[in-house]
């Protein structure tokens, strides 16, 4: 198998699959195989406006209200297609070797912030039911979140379902300073709220920090930015070290909706990883 096919699959996280509205399959670097994505935000509603996001918000999203039964039907359809032919009927996966197409998780991640929808607890409860129904695959349930709503009780109710059996929260922390945070994530929520919410979450739930490092308008994160970022990670770690499973460092691999957003160098990522691992005892992955 050509590595180019795998890179193409990694870079293609299209939310459209067949006629589905809510559910889509992707080959995920971080999940290390096939991830079934659940997009709760076809309306593109989000509490961040990240410069590296590939969602083009100049094009209006759909106002269709979440239909949990329709979402469930789509989810089961993809699992059944996987059981039938490993999704090789889907052109993007046809040339990916079988070992890279092993089903790994069901992941709440889409065109916005999943925790903004009021049905979030009901969605998580339904995903738990599906996880148990297809227990032979040992599916992980994952929430990828920008962390803005992790302090809300309805969200925490959902997380209790999501993490009941092999579930995790992947919480975004992209900056050490408010200045870089607003340059990269552009949010009405300050960075201190993100920090506090991740600290609150790691006390009770298995959590991975996910960090996007990128160059914006020709500017890369400074050494001081990295230093302050590491200080924030250390504070989160010391709140509950056993629940902080990993720090995931990654950079741009997909086309971004905004121009002038570029990946940082491999050496930059390795330097951040080395600094982290020299100060706290935690796995650090570069993706």
C-alpha positions as CSV (number, residue, x, y, z in Angstrom):
1,X,0.0,0.0,0.0
2,X,1.3,3.4,-0.9
3,X,1.8,5.7,2.1
4,X,0.2,8.5,0.0
5,X,-3.2,6.7,0.2
6,X,-3.0,6.7,4.0
7,X,-2.0,10.3,4.1
8,X,-4.9,11.2,1.8
9,X,-7.3,9.3,4.2
10,X,-5.9,11.1,7.2
11,X,-6.4,14.5,5.5
12,X,-9.9,13.8,4.4
13,X,-12.4,14.2,7.3
14,X,-15.4,14.9,5.1
15,X,-18.6,15.0,7.1
16,X,-20.6,13.7,4.1
17,X,-20.8,9.9,3.6
18,X,-23.3,8.5,1.3
19,X,-26.6,10.2,2.3
20,X,-25.8,10.5,6.0
21,X,-26.4,13.7,7.9
22,X,-24.9,12.9,11.3
23,X,-22.4,10.0,11.0
24,X,-19.2,9.6,8.9
25,X,-16.2,7.3,8.9
26,X,-12.6,8.4,8.9
27,X,-9.1,7.0,9.1
28,X,-7.7,8.7,12.2
29,X,-4.1,9.1,13.1
30,X,-4.8,9.5,16.8
31,X,-7.3,6.7,17.0
32,X,-4.8,4.5,15.0
33,X,-7.5,3.1,12.7
34,X,-11.1,3.6,11.7
35,X,-13.0,6.2,13.7
36,X,-16.8,6.6,13.3
37,X,-17.4,10.3,13.7
38,X,-20.7,11.7,15.0
39,X,-21.3,15.3,13.8
40,X,-23.9,16.9,16.1
41,X,-23.3,20.4,14.5
42,X,-24.2,20.4,10.9
43,X,-25.4,23.9,11.8
44,X,-21.6,24.7,12.3
45,X,-22.3,26.2,15.7
46,X,-19.1,26.5,17.8
47,X,-17.8,28.5,20.7
48,X,-14.4,28.7,19.0
49,X,-13.5,30.1,15.6
50,X,-10.1,28.4,15.1
51,X,-7.9,29.7,12.3
52,X,-6.9,26.1,11.5
53,X,-10.4,24.7,11.2
54,X,-11.3,23.2,7.9
55,X,-15.0,24.1,8.2
56,X,-15.8,27.0,6.0
57,X,-18.3,29.1,8.0
58,X,-18.8,31.6,5.2
59,X,-21.2,28.9,3.9
60,X,-24.2,28.6,6.1
61,X,-24.7,25.2,7.9
62,X,-27.9,23.2,8.1
63,X,-30.6,24.2,10.6
64,X,-31.8,20.6,10.9
65,X,-32.5,19.6,14.5
66,X,-30.7,16.6,15.9
67,X,-32.7,13.4,15.4
68,X,-31.3,10.8,17.7
69,X,-33.1,7.9,16.0
70,X,-31.8,9.0,12.6
71,X,-28.3,9.3,14.1
72,X,-28.5,5.8,15.5
73,X,-29.7,4.4,12.2
74,X,-26.8,6.0,10.4
75,X,-24.3,4.8,13.0
76,X,-25.5,1.2,12.8
77,X,-25.5,1.3,9.0
78,X,-21.8,2.2,9.0
79,X,-21.0,-0.6,11.5
80,X,-22.9,-3.1,9.4
81,X,-21.1,-1.9,6.2
82,X,-17.8,-2.4,8.1
83,X,-18.9,-5.9,9.1
84,X,-19.8,-6.7,5.5
85,X,-16.7,-5.4,3.7
86,X,-14.5,-3.3,5.9
87,X,-15.9,-0.2,4.2
88,X,-14.0,-1.0,1.0
89,X,-17.1,0.0,-0.9
90,X,-16.2,3.6,0.2
91,X,-13.7,4.8,-2.4
92,X,-11.5,6.7,0.2
93,X,-10.8,3.4,2.0
94,X,-10.6,1.0,-0.9
95,X,-6.8,1.2,-1.2
96,X,-6.1,1.3,2.6
97,X,-4.7,-2.0,3.9
98,X,-6.9,-3.9,6.3
99,X,-4.7,-3.3,9.4
100,X,-5.2,0.4,9.0
101,X,-9.0,0.0,8.7
102,X,-9.6,-1.7,12.1
103,X,-12.6,-0.1,13.8
104,X,-11.4,1.7,16.9
105,X,-13.9,4.2,18.3
106,X,-17.1,6.2,18.0
107,X,-16.1,9.9,18.3
108,X,-18.2,13.0,18.9
109,X,-16.5,15.4,16.5
110,X,-17.9,17.5,13.7
111,X,-18.5,20.9,12.3
112,X,-18.8,22.6,15.7
113,X,-18.8,22.0,19.5
114,X,-20.7,18.9,20.4
115,X,-21.4,20.0,24.0
116,X,-23.4,23.0,22.9
117,X,-26.5,20.9,22.0
118,X,-29.1,20.3,24.8
119,X,-29.5,16.7,23.7
120,X,-25.9,15.9,24.6
121,X,-26.7,13.6,27.6
122,X,-29.2,11.6,25.5
123,X,-26.7,11.2,22.7
124,X,-24.0,9.9,25.1
125,X,-26.5,7.5,26.6
126,X,-27.4,6.2,23.2
127,X,-23.7,5.8,22.2
128,X,-23.2,3.8,25.4
129,X,-26.0,1.5,24.3
130,X,-24.5,1.0,20.9
131,X,-21.1,0.4,22.4
132,X,-22.6,-2.4,24.5
133,X,-24.5,-3.8,21.5
134,X,-21.2,-4.1,19.5
135,X,-19.1,-5.0,22.5
136,X,-17.1,-7.6,20.4
137,X,-15.2,-4.6,18.9
138,X,-14.2,-3.1,22.2
139,X,-15.1,0.3,20.9
140,X,-13.9,3.4,22.7
141,X,-16.3,6.3,23.1
142,X,-14.5,9.7,22.6
143,X,-15.5,13.3,22.9
144,X,-13.3,15.8,21.1
145,X,-14.1,19.1,22.7
146,X,-12.8,22.7,22.9
147,X,-13.5,22.5,26.7
148,X,-15.8,25.6,26.9
149,X,-18.8,23.8,28.4
150,X,-17.1,21.0,30.4
151,X,-18.2,22.7,33.7
152,X,-22.0,22.5,32.8
153,X,-24.0,19.8,34.7
154,X,-25.8,18.6,31.6
155,X,-22.5,18.0,29.9
156,X,-21.1,16.2,32.9
157,X,-24.2,14.0,32.9
158,X,-23.4,13.1,29.4
159,X,-19.7,12.4,30.2
160,X,-20.8,9.9,32.9
161,X,-22.5,7.9,30.2
162,X,-19.7,8.4,27.7
163,X,-16.9,7.2,30.1
164,X,-18.8,4.4,31.8
165,X,-17.1,1.8,29.7
166,X,-13.9,2.6,27.9
167,X,-14.6,6.3,27.2
168,X,-12.4,9.4,27.1
169,X,-12.5,13.2,26.8
170,X,-10.0,14.7,24.4
171,X,-9.8,18.3,25.6
172,X,-8.3,21.1,23.5
173,X,-5.6,23.3,24.9
174,X,-3.8,25.2,22.2
175,X,-2.0,28.0,24.0
176,X,-0.2,29.2,27.1
177,X,-1.0,32.9,26.8
178,X,-4.3,34.7,26.2
179,X,-2.8,36.5,23.2
180,X,-1.9,33.3,21.3
181,X,-5.1,31.7,22.4
182,X,-7.2,34.5,20.8
183,X,-4.9,34.5,17.7
184,X,-5.4,30.8,17.1
185,X,-8.8,29.8,18.7
186,X,-10.7,33.2,18.6
187,X,-13.3,32.7,21.4
188,X,-15.5,34.7,23.8
189,X,-14.3,32.4,26.5
190,X,-10.9,33.3,28.0
191,X,-8.1,30.8,28.3
192,X,-8.5,30.7,32.1
193,X,-11.9,29.2,31.6
194,X,-10.5,26.5,29.4
195,X,-7.8,25.7,31.9
196,X,-10.3,25.6,34.8
197,X,-12.7,23.3,32.9
198,X,-10.0,20.8,32.0
199,X,-8.8,20.8,35.6
200,X,-12.4,20.1,36.7
201,X,-12.8,17.3,34.1
202,X,-9.6,15.5,34.8
203,X,-10.6,15.0,38.4
204,X,-13.5,12.8,37.4
205,X,-12.9,11.5,33.8
206,X,-10.1,10.0,31.7
207,X,-8.8,12.9,29.7
208,X,-6.2,13.5,27.0
209,X,-5.0,17.0,26.1
210,X,-4.9,17.7,22.4
211,X,-2.8,20.6,21.2
212,X,-2.6,22.1,17.7
213,X,0.6,23.9,17.0
214,X,0.7,25.9,13.8
215,X,2.1,29.0,12.1
216,X,-0.3,31.8,11.7
217,X,0.4,34.7,9.2
218,X,4.1,33.8,9.3
219,X,4.3,33.8,13.1
220,X,5.1,30.6,15.1
221,X,4.6,30.1,18.8
222,X,7.5,31.6,20.7
223,X,9.6,29.8,23.3
224,X,7.8,31.9,26.0
225,X,4.5,30.7,24.6
226,X,5.6,27.1,24.9
227,X,6.9,27.6,28.4
228,X,3.6,29.0,29.6
229,X,1.7,26.2,27.8
230,X,3.8,23.6,29.7
231,X,3.0,25.4,33.0
232,X,-0.7,25.0,32.2
233,X,-0.3,21.3,31.4
234,X,1.6,20.8,34.6
235,X,-1.2,22.4,36.7
236,X,-3.8,20.1,35.0
237,X,-1.5,17.1,35.6
238,X,-1.2,17.8,39.3
239,X,-5.0,18.0,39.7
240,X,-5.3,14.3,38.9
241,X,-2.2,12.7,37.3
242,X,-3.8,9.3,36.9
243,X,-6.7,10.6,34.8
244,X,-4.5,12.6,32.5
245,X,-3.7,9.9,30.0
246,X,-1.6,11.7,27.3
247,X,-0.8,14.9,25.7
248,X,-1.4,14.8,21.9
249,X,0.6,17.3,19.8
250,X,-0.4,17.7,16.2
251,X,-0.2,20.2,13.4
252,X,-2.0,21.1,10.2
253,X,-2.5,18.3,7.7
254,X,-5.8,19.3,6.1
255,X,-6.8,22.3,4.1
256,X,-7.9,25.2,6.5
257,X,-10.8,27.5,5.8
258,X,-8.5,30.5,6.4
259,X,-5.3,31.1,4.4
260,X,-1.8,31.6,5.9
261,X,-2.1,28.8,8.4
262,X,0.8,26.3,8.1
263,X,2.2,23.4,10.0
264,X,5.2,23.9,12.4
265,X,8.3,21.8,11.9
266,X,8.9,18.3,13.2
267,X,11.8,19.6,15.3
268,X,9.5,22.1,17.0
269,X,7.0,19.4,17.9
270,X,9.8,17.2,19.2
271,X,11.2,20.0,21.3
272,X,7.8,20.6,22.9
273,X,7.4,16.9,23.6
274,X,10.9,16.6,25.1
275,X,10.2,19.6,27.4
276,X,6.9,18.2,28.6
277,X,8.4,14.7,29.3
278,X,11.3,16.2,31.2
279,X,8.9,17.9,33.6
280,X,6.0,15.5,34.0
281,X,5.6,11.8,33.8
282,X,3.1,11.5,31.0
283,X,3.0,10.0,27.5
284,X,3.3,12.6,24.8
285,X,2.3,11.7,21.2
286,X,3.2,13.6,18.0
287,X,0.6,13.2,15.3
